[in-house]
Amino acid sequence: MADQASLQQNMYALLRELASGIVAFEGAAAHSVGMTAAERKCAELLLEKGKLTPSELAEATGMTSGAMTGIVDRLVRAGYAVRVANPDDRRSVLVQVRRASQLAVRFGPFDSALTAAMDQVHASYSRKERDLIRRYLTELITTVRCETDKHR
């Protein structure tokens, strides 16, 4: 039993270290393009989706609506987003990405370098091992999101 508990603690420590590493990477990448990590995350979401409501951005990032207002203001001032009327709800706005290609170019070197490095790690595992890792990570993500929802 002690060995199982020790392995479990080690796994949790590794997962926390991975999360910290991702946060540090995102912060460094954001800083190098003159953004905060939160601004970069929101800009990435807008690049991916095209447009979202501020509430959707807040929910996707775990930030408050007040914090999101400031982030959207800064993205608008920088020319990377614009507020447009929401055709589905007159009381709300959509935040729409602007200069998407310029944003992609700015983020590209960081994302490409990390992807290439991760591809090397992936190549060292068999397809069966990668499938198992993918399943494990997918289940962890679902678990973390469920636990997060309980605390909102």
SELUM-937735 format. One record per residue (C-alpha): residue number from 1; residue in one letter; x, z, y. Coordinates in nm, 4 decimals, always signed. Layout:
BEGIN
<node><n>NUM</n><res>A</res><x>X</x><z>Z</z><y>Y</y></node>
...
END
This chain:
BEGIN
<node><n>1</n><res>M</res><x>+0.0000</x><z>+0.0000</z><y>+0.0000</y></node>
<node><n>2</n><res>A</res><x>+0.2812</x><z>+0.0828</z><y>+0.2416</y></node>
<node><n>3</n><res>D</res><x>+0.4284</x><z>-0.2637</z><y>+0.1910</y></node>
<node><n>4</n><res>Q</res><x>+0.0919</x><z>-0.4273</z><y>+0.2712</y></node>
<node><n>5</n><res>A</res><x>+0.0519</x><z>-0.2171</z><y>+0.5869</y></node>
<node><n>6</n><res>S</res><x>+0.4074</x><z>-0.2999</z><y>+0.6912</y></node>
<node><n>7</n><res>L</res><x>+0.3510</x><z>-0.6729</z><y>+0.6385</y></node>
<node><n>8</n><res>Q</res><x>+0.0289</x><z>-0.6558</z><y>+0.8368</y></node>
<node><n>9</n><res>Q</res><x>+0.1987</x><z>-0.4730</z><y>+1.1267</y></node>
<node><n>10</n><res>N</res><x>+0.4792</x><z>-0.7281</z><y>+1.1204</y></node>
<node><n>11</n><res>M</res><x>+0.2251</x><z>-1.0129</z><y>+1.1334</y></node>
<node><n>12</n><res>Y</res><x>+0.0455</x><z>-0.8544</z><y>+1.4291</y></node>
<node><n>13</n><res>A</res><x>+0.3793</x><z>-0.8082</z><y>+1.6063</y></node>
<node><n>14</n><res>L</res><x>+0.4638</x><z>-1.1754</z><y>+1.5474</y></node>
<node><n>15</n><res>L</res><x>+0.1257</x><z>-1.2881</z><y>+1.6775</y></node>
<node><n>16</n><res>R</res><x>+0.1642</x><z>-1.0745</z><y>+1.9905</y></node>
<node><n>17</n><res>E</res><x>+0.5106</x><z>-1.2218</z><y>+2.0399</y></node>
<node><n>18</n><res>L</res><x>+0.3677</x><z>-1.5743</z><y>+2.0027</y></node>
<node><n>19</n><res>A</res><x>+0.0977</x><z>-1.4969</z><y>+2.2597</y></node>
<node><n>20</n><res>S</res><x>+0.3598</x><z>-1.3567</z><y>+2.4983</y></node>
<node><n>21</n><res>G</res><x>+0.5776</x><z>-1.6635</z><y>+2.4469</y></node>
<node><n>22</n><res>I</res><x>+0.2888</x><z>-1.8967</z><y>+2.5261</y></node>
<node><n>23</n><res>V</res><x>+0.2027</x><z>-1.7001</z><y>+2.8398</y></node>
<node><n>24</n><res>A</res><x>+0.5684</x><z>-1.7094</z><y>+2.9509</y></node>
<node><n>25</n><res>F</res><x>+0.5938</x><z>-2.0845</z><y>+2.8847</y></node>
<node><n>26</n><res>E</res><x>+0.2727</x><z>-2.1560</z><y>+3.0753</y></node>
<node><n>27</n><res>G</res><x>+0.3920</x><z>-1.9408</z><y>+3.3641</y></node>
<node><n>28</n><res>A</res><x>+0.7299</x><z>-2.1159</z><y>+3.3811</y></node>
<node><n>29</n><res>A</res><x>+0.5736</x><z>-2.4616</z><y>+3.3556</y></node>
<node><n>30</n><res>A</res><x>+0.3191</x><z>-2.3760</z><y>+3.6252</y></node>
<node><n>31</n><res>H</res><x>+0.5803</x><z>-2.2268</z><y>+3.8565</y></node>
<node><n>32</n><res>S</res><x>+0.7968</x><z>-2.5378</z><y>+3.8312</y></node>
<node><n>33</n><res>V</res><x>+0.5087</x><z>-2.7507</z><y>+3.9654</y></node>
<node><n>34</n><res>G</res><x>+0.4140</x><z>-2.5006</z><y>+4.2367</y></node>
<node><n>35</n><res>M</res><x>+0.1117</x><z>-2.3486</z><y>+4.0645</y></node>
<node><n>36</n><res>T</res><x>+0.0167</x><z>-2.0214</z><y>+3.9058</y></node>
<node><n>37</n><res>A</res><x>-0.0463</x><z>-2.0165</z><y>+3.5317</y></node>
<node><n>38</n><res>A</res><x>-0.4181</x><z>-1.9770</z><y>+3.6013</y></node>
<node><n>39</n><res>E</res><x>-0.4203</x><z>-2.2797</z><y>+3.8308</y></node>
<node><n>40</n><res>R</res><x>-0.2357</x><z>-2.4864</z><y>+3.5713</y></node>
<node><n>41</n><res>K</res><x>-0.4803</x><z>-2.3824</z><y>+3.2991</y></node>
<node><n>42</n><res>C</res><x>-0.7771</x><z>-2.4785</z><y>+3.5154</y></node>
<node><n>43</n><res>A</res><x>-0.6148</x><z>-2.8084</z><y>+3.6115</y></node>
<node><n>44</n><res>E</res><x>-0.5494</x><z>-2.8805</z><y>+3.2413</y></node>
<node><n>45</n><res>L</res><x>-0.9142</x><z>-2.8085</z><y>+3.1595</y></node>
<node><n>46</n><res>L</res><x>-1.0258</x><z>-3.0408</z><y>+3.4385</y></node>
<node><n>47</n><res>L</res><x>-0.7887</x><z>-3.3099</z><y>+3.3119</y></node>
<node><n>48</n><res>E</res><x>-0.9375</x><z>-3.2728</z><y>+2.9658</y></node>
<node><n>49</n><res>K</res><x>-1.3055</x><z>-3.2520</z><y>+3.0638</y></node>
<node><n>50</n><res>G</res><x>-1.3158</x><z>-3.4407</z><y>+3.3955</y></node>
<node><n>51</n><res>K</res><x>-1.5490</x><z>-3.1929</z><y>+3.5610</y></node>
<node><n>52</n><res>L</res><x>-1.6817</x><z>-2.8436</z><y>+3.4973</y></node>
<node><n>53</n><res>T</res><x>-1.8817</x><z>-2.5858</z><y>+3.6851</y></node>
<node><n>54</n><res>P</res><x>-1.6851</x><z>-2.2932</z><y>+3.8257</y></node>
<node><n>55</n><res>S</res><x>-1.8717</x><z>-2.0727</z><y>+3.5748</y></node>
<node><n>56</n><res>E</res><x>-1.7553</x><z>-2.2926</z><y>+3.2865</y></node>
<node><n>57</n><res>L</res><x>-1.3972</x><z>-2.2722</z><y>+3.4132</y></node>
<node><n>58</n><res>A</res><x>-1.4250</x><z>-1.8940</z><y>+3.4433</y></node>
<node><n>59</n><res>E</res><x>-1.5675</x><z>-1.8604</z><y>+3.0932</y></node>
<node><n>60</n><res>A</res><x>-1.3047</x><z>-2.0909</z><y>+2.9397</y></node>
<node><n>61</n><res>T</res><x>-1.0207</x><z>-1.8947</z><y>+3.0993</y></node>
<node><n>62</n><res>G</res><x>-1.1634</x><z>-1.5435</z><y>+3.0836</y></node>
<node><n>63</n><res>M</res><x>-1.1413</x><z>-1.5067</z><y>+3.4615</y></node>
<node><n>64</n><res>T</res><x>-1.3997</x><z>-1.3656</z><y>+3.6977</y></node>
<node><n>65</n><res>S</res><x>-1.6097</x><z>-1.5878</z><y>+3.9211</y></node>
<node><n>66</n><res>G</res><x>-1.4363</x><z>-1.4365</z><y>+4.2232</y></node>
<node><n>67</n><res>A</res><x>-1.0925</x><z>-1.5256</z><y>+4.0915</y></node>
<node><n>68</n><res>M</res><x>-1.2180</x><z>-1.8723</z><y>+4.0039</y></node>
<node><n>69</n><res>T</res><x>-1.3344</x><z>-1.9319</z><y>+4.3599</y></node>
<node><n>70</n><res>G</res><x>-0.9796</x><z>-1.8772</z><y>+4.4856</y></node>
<node><n>71</n><res>I</res><x>-0.8261</x><z>-2.0965</z><y>+4.2156</y></node>
<node><n>72</n><res>V</res><x>-1.0699</x><z>-2.3803</z><y>+4.2829</y></node>
<node><n>73</n><res>D</res><x>-1.0038</x><z>-2.3455</z><y>+4.6581</y></node>
<node><n>74</n><res>R</res><x>-0.6295</x><z>-2.3851</z><y>+4.5957</y></node>
<node><n>75</n><res>L</res><x>-0.6760</x><z>-2.6844</z><y>+4.3619</y></node>
<node><n>76</n><res>V</res><x>-0.9009</x><z>-2.8483</z><y>+4.6230</y></node>
<node><n>77</n><res>R</res><x>-0.6459</x><z>-2.7831</z><y>+4.9036</y></node>
<node><n>78</n><res>A</res><x>-0.3713</x><z>-2.9315</z><y>+4.6844</y></node>
<node><n>79</n><res>G</res><x>-0.5850</x><z>-3.2411</z><y>+4.6300</y></node>
<node><n>80</n><res>Y</res><x>-0.6211</x><z>-3.1978</z><y>+4.2524</y></node>
<node><n>81</n><res>A</res><x>-0.9916</x><z>-3.1148</z><y>+4.2536</y></node>
<node><n>82</n><res>V</res><x>-1.3016</x><z>-3.1695</z><y>+4.4578</y></node>
<node><n>83</n><res>R</res><x>-1.6354</x><z>-2.9899</z><y>+4.4613</y></node>
<node><n>84</n><res>V</res><x>-1.9305</x><z>-3.2241</z><y>+4.4048</y></node>
<node><n>85</n><res>A</res><x>-2.3033</x><z>-3.1612</z><y>+4.3844</y></node>
<node><n>86</n><res>N</res><x>-2.4243</x><z>-3.0768</z><y>+4.0356</y></node>
<node><n>87</n><res>P</res><x>-2.6974</x><z>-3.3306</z><y>+3.9532</y></node>
<node><n>88</n><res>D</res><x>-2.8391</x><z>-3.0949</z><y>+3.6880</y></node>
<node><n>89</n><res>D</res><x>-2.8627</x><z>-2.7877</z><y>+3.9127</y></node>
<node><n>90</n><res>R</res><x>-2.9018</x><z>-2.8086</z><y>+4.2911</y></node>
<node><n>91</n><res>R</res><x>-2.7819</x><z>-2.4482</z><y>+4.3240</y></node>
<node><n>92</n><res>S</res><x>-2.4391</x><z>-2.5162</z><y>+4.1741</y></node>
<node><n>93</n><res>V</res><x>-2.1448</x><z>-2.7474</z><y>+4.2142</y></node>
<node><n>94</n><res>L</res><x>-1.9121</x><z>-2.9215</z><y>+3.9757</y></node>
<node><n>95</n><res>V</res><x>-1.5368</x><z>-2.9082</z><y>+4.0102</y></node>
<node><n>96</n><res>Q</res><x>-1.4084</x><z>-3.2582</z><y>+3.9439</y></node>
<node><n>97</n><res>V</res><x>-1.0482</x><z>-3.3521</z><y>+3.8783</y></node>
<node><n>98</n><res>R</res><x>-0.8733</x><z>-3.5673</z><y>+4.1389</y></node>
<node><n>99</n><res>R</res><x>-0.5407</x><z>-3.7457</z><y>+4.1089</y></node>
<node><n>100</n><res>A</res><x>-0.5563</x><z>-3.7024</z><y>+3.7324</y></node>
<node><n>101</n><res>S</res><x>-0.2678</x><z>-3.9390</z><y>+3.6666</y></node>
<node><n>102</n><res>Q</res><x>-0.0458</x><z>-3.7515</z><y>+3.9135</y></node>
<node><n>103</n><res>L</res><x>-0.1351</x><z>-3.4203</z><y>+3.7475</y></node>
<node><n>104</n><res>A</res><x>-0.0597</x><z>-3.5658</z><y>+3.4046</y></node>
<node><n>105</n><res>V</res><x>+0.2786</x><z>-3.6897</z><y>+3.5287</y></node>
<node><n>106</n><res>R</res><x>+0.3603</x><z>-3.3462</z><y>+3.6742</y></node>
<node><n>107</n><res>F</res><x>+0.2615</x><z>-3.1634</z><y>+3.3546</y></node>
<node><n>108</n><res>G</res><x>+0.4006</x><z>-3.4297</z><y>+3.1195</y></node>
<node><n>109</n><res>P</res><x>+0.7656</x><z>-3.3230</z><y>+3.0893</y></node>
<node><n>110</n><res>F</res><x>+0.6749</x><z>-2.9671</z><y>+2.9922</y></node>
<node><n>111</n><res>D</res><x>+0.4011</x><z>-3.0636</z><y>+2.7526</y></node>
<node><n>112</n><res>S</res><x>+0.6121</x><z>-3.3412</z><y>+2.5950</y></node>
<node><n>113</n><res>A</res><x>+0.9151</x><z>-3.1176</z><y>+2.5469</y></node>
<node><n>114</n><res>L</res><x>+0.7094</x><z>-2.8440</z><y>+2.3830</y></node>
<node><n>115</n><res>T</res><x>+0.5249</x><z>-3.0945</z><y>+2.1653</y></node>
<node><n>116</n><res>A</res><x>+0.8536</x><z>-3.2499</z><y>+2.0464</y></node>
<node><n>117</n><res>A</res><x>+1.0000</x><z>-2.9090</z><y>+1.9640</y></node>
<node><n>118</n><res>M</res><x>+0.6855</x><z>-2.8057</z><y>+1.7811</y></node>
<node><n>119</n><res>D</res><x>+0.6828</x><z>-3.1352</z><y>+1.5896</y></node>
<node><n>120</n><res>Q</res><x>+1.0245</x><z>-3.0418</z><y>+1.4499</y></node>
<node><n>121</n><res>V</res><x>+0.8864</x><z>-2.7097</z><y>+1.3289</y></node>
<node><n>122</n><res>H</res><x>+0.5811</x><z>-2.8815</z><y>+1.1770</y></node>
<node><n>123</n><res>A</res><x>+0.8015</x><z>-3.1288</z><y>+0.9923</y></node>
<node><n>124</n><res>S</res><x>+0.9694</x><z>-2.8443</z><y>+0.8059</y></node>
<node><n>125</n><res>Y</res><x>+0.6416</x><z>-2.7568</z><y>+0.6289</y></node>
<node><n>126</n><res>S</res><x>+0.4569</x><z>-2.9464</z><y>+0.3614</y></node>
<node><n>127</n><res>R</res><x>+0.1111</x><z>-3.0835</z><y>+0.4292</y></node>
<node><n>128</n><res>K</res><x>-0.0376</x><z>-2.8121</z><y>+0.2083</y></node>
<node><n>129</n><res>E</res><x>+0.1471</x><z>-2.5411</z><y>+0.4031</y></node>
<node><n>130</n><res>R</res><x>+0.0385</x><z>-2.6905</z><y>+0.7373</y></node>
<node><n>131</n><res>D</res><x>-0.3229</x><z>-2.7010</z><y>+0.6167</y></node>
<node><n>132</n><res>L</res><x>-0.3030</x><z>-2.3326</z><y>+0.5241</y></node>
<node><n>133</n><res>I</res><x>-0.1435</x><z>-2.2433</z><y>+0.8596</y></node>
<node><n>134</n><res>R</res><x>-0.4091</x><z>-2.4485</z><y>+1.0431</y></node>
<node><n>135</n><res>R</res><x>-0.6870</x><z>-2.2692</z><y>+0.8566</y></node>
<node><n>136</n><res>Y</res><x>-0.5314</x><z>-1.9289</z><y>+0.9264</y></node>
<node><n>137</n><res>L</res><x>-0.4867</x><z>-1.9997</z><y>+1.2977</y></node>
<node><n>138</n><res>T</res><x>-0.8383</x><z>-2.1433</z><y>+1.3288</y></node>
<node><n>139</n><res>E</res><x>-0.9837</x><z>-1.8287</z><y>+1.1731</y></node>
<node><n>140</n><res>L</res><x>-0.7722</x><z>-1.6095</z><y>+1.4026</y></node>
<node><n>141</n><res>I</res><x>-0.8869</x><z>-1.8010</z><y>+1.7097</y></node>
<node><n>142</n><res>T</res><x>-1.2502</x><z>-1.7602</z><y>+1.6052</y></node>
<node><n>143</n><res>T</res><x>-1.1940</x><z>-1.3880</z><y>+1.5474</y></node>
<node><n>144</n><res>V</res><x>-1.0251</x><z>-1.3394</z><y>+1.8850</y></node>
<node><n>145</n><res>R</res><x>-1.3046</x><z>-1.5268</z><y>+2.0637</y></node>
<node><n>146</n><res>C</res><x>-1.5709</x><z>-1.3185</z><y>+1.8885</y></node>
<node><n>147</n><res>E</res><x>-1.3958</x><z>-0.9946</z><y>+1.9798</y></node>
<node><n>148</n><res>T</res><x>-1.3524</x><z>-1.1182</z><y>+2.3377</y></node>
<node><n>149</n><res>D</res><x>-1.7232</x><z>-1.1956</z><y>+2.3624</y></node>
<node><n>150</n><res>K</res><x>-1.8037</x><z>-0.8388</z><y>+2.2524</y></node>
<node><n>151</n><res>H</res><x>-1.6153</x><z>-0.7041</z><y>+2.5541</y></node>
<node><n>152</n><res>R</res><x>-1.7647</x><z>-0.9345</z><y>+2.8164</y></node>
END
